[in-house]
Amino acid sequence: MQFDLILAFIFEQWTLVLALAAVLAMLFAHESRKAGPAVTPQQAVILVNSHEGVFLDIRDGKDFKQGHIVDALHIPFTQLGARLTELDKYKDNPVIVVCKMGQTASGATKQLRAAGFDRAQKMTGGMMEWTTLKLPVVSG
């Protein structure tokens, strides 16, 4: 019954539904653009290795200790604003932001770009994607 009412609303108010969809699409595109481009784990490795970049792991300490990318810097997302100076030497280099699944990295990437880290990028899929691809991980 509820589904029938929803369908009836959509058919009767199709212009409103279309306008809502357009606004949501523009909002999504705007937010994605602000966070900068996303890179795959393979692209991230190439950027870090060829352009003296760094992986920035923003997960909490427990997750980081369970397994992280070799030589990744660890600054939890909740502490990023207060610890930005630790990244100053990487301001002109790629900073690849890594989180658990790739979603929290968007907020951190926005914060870094606003602070002048123009080459900050999030890694798609986060550590879940990294481990799925069986790329090297360090524990401890």
C-alpha positions as CSV (number, residue, x, y, z in Angstrom):
1,M,0.0,0.0,0.0
2,Q,2.8,2.5,1.0
3,F,4.6,1.7,-2.2
4,D,1.5,2.5,-4.3
5,L,1.3,5.9,-2.6
6,I,4.9,6.6,-3.3
7,L,4.6,5.7,-7.0
8,A,1.4,7.8,-7.3
9,F,3.3,10.8,-5.8
10,I,6.2,10.3,-8.2
11,F,3.9,10.2,-11.2
12,E,1.8,13.2,-10.1
13,Q,4.8,15.3,-9.0
14,W,7.4,14.2,-11.5
15,T,8.8,17.8,-11.9
16,L,9.5,18.0,-8.1
17,V,11.1,14.6,-8.1
18,L,13.2,15.5,-11.1
19,A,14.2,18.8,-9.5
20,L,15.2,17.0,-6.3
21,A,17.3,14.5,-8.2
22,A,19.1,17.3,-10.1
23,V,19.8,19.2,-6.8
24,L,21.2,16.0,-5.2
25,A,23.4,15.3,-8.2
26,M,24.8,18.8,-8.2
27,L,25.4,18.6,-4.4
28,F,27.2,15.2,-4.9
29,A,29.3,16.6,-7.7
30,H,30.2,19.7,-5.8
31,E,31.2,17.8,-2.7
32,S,33.3,15.3,-4.7
33,R,35.1,18.1,-6.5
34,K,36.0,19.8,-3.2
35,A,37.6,16.7,-1.9
36,G,39.7,16.5,-5.0
37,P,40.3,13.5,-7.2
38,A,40.3,10.0,-5.9
39,V,43.0,7.5,-6.8
40,T,43.0,3.7,-6.9
41,P,45.5,1.9,-4.7
42,Q,47.7,1.2,-7.7
43,Q,47.7,4.8,-8.8
44,A,48.5,5.9,-5.2
45,V,51.5,3.7,-5.1
46,I,52.8,5.2,-8.3
47,L,52.2,8.7,-7.1
48,V,53.9,8.1,-3.7
49,N,56.9,6.3,-5.3
50,S,57.5,8.6,-8.3
51,H,56.6,12.0,-6.7
52,E,58.0,11.6,-3.2
53,G,54.5,11.4,-1.8
54,V,53.2,10.0,1.5
55,F,50.3,7.8,2.6
56,L,48.4,9.5,5.5
57,D,46.4,6.9,7.5
58,I,43.6,8.7,9.3
59,R,42.1,5.6,11.0
60,D,42.1,5.2,14.8
61,G,45.2,3.8,16.6
62,K,43.7,0.3,17.0
63,D,43.0,-0.1,13.3
64,F,46.4,1.3,12.4
65,K,48.2,-1.2,14.6
66,Q,46.3,-4.1,13.1
67,G,47.7,-3.3,9.7
68,H,48.8,-0.3,7.7
69,I,50.6,0.6,4.5
70,V,54.4,0.6,4.8
71,D,55.8,4.0,5.8
72,A,52.4,5.5,6.2
73,L,52.1,8.4,8.5
74,H,49.4,8.0,11.2
75,I,47.3,11.0,12.2
76,P,43.7,10.0,13.3
77,F,41.1,12.1,11.6
78,T,39.9,13.6,14.9
79,Q,43.4,15.0,15.4
80,L,44.2,16.1,11.9
81,G,43.4,19.8,12.3
82,A,45.7,20.1,15.4
83,R,48.6,18.1,13.8
84,L,48.7,19.6,10.3
85,T,52.2,21.0,10.9
86,E,53.5,17.5,10.9
87,L,52.7,17.3,7.2
88,D,54.3,20.6,6.2
89,K,57.3,19.0,4.4
90,Y,54.8,17.2,2.1
91,K,52.8,20.4,1.2
92,D,54.0,20.3,-2.4
93,N,53.9,16.5,-2.7
94,P,51.1,14.0,-3.1
95,V,49.4,13.2,0.2
96,I,47.3,10.1,-0.2
97,V,44.6,10.0,2.5
98,V,43.7,6.5,3.6
99,C,40.8,5.5,5.9
100,K,39.0,2.2,6.5
101,M,36.7,2.1,3.5
102,G,37.3,5.3,1.6
103,Q,34.6,7.5,2.9
104,T,36.1,9.4,5.8
105,A,39.1,10.2,3.6
106,S,36.9,12.8,1.7
107,G,36.5,15.0,4.8
108,A,40.2,14.8,5.6
109,T,41.2,15.5,2.0
110,K,38.9,18.6,2.0
111,Q,40.6,19.8,5.2
112,L,44.1,19.2,3.7
113,R,43.2,21.1,0.5
114,A,41.8,24.0,2.5
115,A,45.1,24.1,4.4
116,G,47.1,24.4,1.1
117,F,47.9,20.7,0.4
118,D,46.8,21.0,-3.2
119,R,48.0,17.5,-4.1
120,A,46.0,15.8,-1.4
121,Q,43.9,12.9,-2.8
122,K,41.8,10.2,-1.2
123,M,42.4,6.6,-2.0
124,T,39.3,4.8,-3.2
125,G,38.2,1.8,-1.1
126,G,40.6,2.6,1.8
127,M,42.4,-0.2,3.5
128,M,39.7,-2.7,2.7
129,E,40.5,-2.3,-1.0
130,W,44.2,-2.3,-0.3
131,T,44.0,-5.6,1.6
132,T,41.6,-7.1,-1.0
133,L,44.2,-6.5,-3.6
134,K,46.8,-8.2,-1.4
135,L,49.1,-5.3,-1.3
136,P,51.7,-5.2,1.5
137,V,50.7,-4.4,5.0
138,V,52.7,-3.8,8.2
139,S,51.3,-4.7,11.6
140,G,52.3,-3.2,15.0
